Amino acid sequence: MFIDLAQILWKRVIAPLAEFVGVVAVLALLMTAMDPYISSDPTKTWYAVKNGVHADHVTVEKKPHDCDFDTAPLANKQCHYEARELVVTGENSPNRDGSTQVMVSYEKVDD
C-alpha cells in the first residue's frame, strides 16, 4: 500500500513539479543570456539582437507620426516611414573603444 501511494504521489505531484521547475530554470538561463540585448524599447532590442551588439550601443530616433491616419487632418496621408539602419564599426564608431554602434532613423516614403 505504501508503494502504491508513493507511485501515485510521484506521478501526480512530484514529477509535474520537477518538470515545472526545470522549465523555469531554462527560462531563467535564457533571460540571463539575453540580458545585454534586452531593452524596454522593443525596436532597440530587435536591432541589438539582429546585429549582436549590446542594447546600449543602439540608438533609435523617435518615429514621426505625421503619416498616421488619426493625425490632423483625419485621412489617409498616402505616406509611411521606413526604418533606415546604419551600422558603424571600428575607427568610425562614435564609441571610444571602437565597438559597433547601430543607429536607426526613419525616412518618409510616399505611397
N, C-alpha and C positions, 0 to 999 in steps of 0.2 A: 504494500500500500504506500509506503514512504517513497519507493522508487517511482511509482506512478505519479504521485504528487509532484516530485522533483522534475519529472519529464514534462508534465503539464505546465509547471511554473517556468521552466526553461523555454518551452515553445511559445507561450503566450505573453511572458513578461520580459525575461532577461534577454532573449535573442532579439526581439524588436528594439529594445532599449539600446543594446550594443550596436545594432545597425544604425540607429538614430545618432548615437554618439560618434560613430565613425563618419557619417555624412557631415555632421557639424565640424569635426576635426578637419576633414578635407576642405570644406568651405573656408574655414579659418586660415588654412595654409595658402589657399588660392588668394584670399584677400590680402594676406601678408605679402605675397609675391607681387601682387598688383599695386601695392601701396604707392610706389613712386609715380605711377601713371595716373592715379585717381585724383580727380579734382571735383569741386562742387559744380563746375560747368561741364556738361556732357560733351560739348563741342571741343573743349580743351582736352578732355580725357581721350576722345576719339583720335585727335591728331597726335597726342603723346604716345598712345599705343601703336598707332599706324606707323609712326616714324621711329619708335623705340627710344624716345627721349623722356627725361623727367618732365612732369607736368609744369614745373617752374620754368622750363625753357620753351614754353609755348605761349605765344601772345596772340590773342584773338580780338580783333576790333569788334565793337558793338554793331550788330546788324541793323541797318536802317529799316524803317517801317513805312516809308512813303509809297511803296507799291502795294501795300495791303489793301484789301477791299474796304475795310471799315475805316480807313483814313479819309478825312475830308478831301474832296467831295466823294460821297459814297458811290462807288462804281468800280468796275474793273479798270485798272490803270494801264493794262497792256504792257506790264513790265514785271521783272522779278530780279532778285540779286543772286549771283553765283559766288561761291567762295573761291578765292584765289590763294593758293598755298605757296609760300616761299620758304625753302629750306636753306639755311646758311650754315656752312661748316668751316672749320679751320681758321685761318687768319682773318677771314672776312666776317667772322661771327662777332656780334656785339659783346659777347661774354669774354671776359679777360682770359679765361682758361682755354679758349679755343674750342669749346664744346659746341655741339649742334644746337642751333636755335631755329624754331619753326614760327613763322609769322603768317597769320591768316587775315586776309582783308576781303571785303565784299565789293563786287563790281556790278553796276546796274546794267541789265540786259533788256532791251525792248523786245516784246513778243511779236 
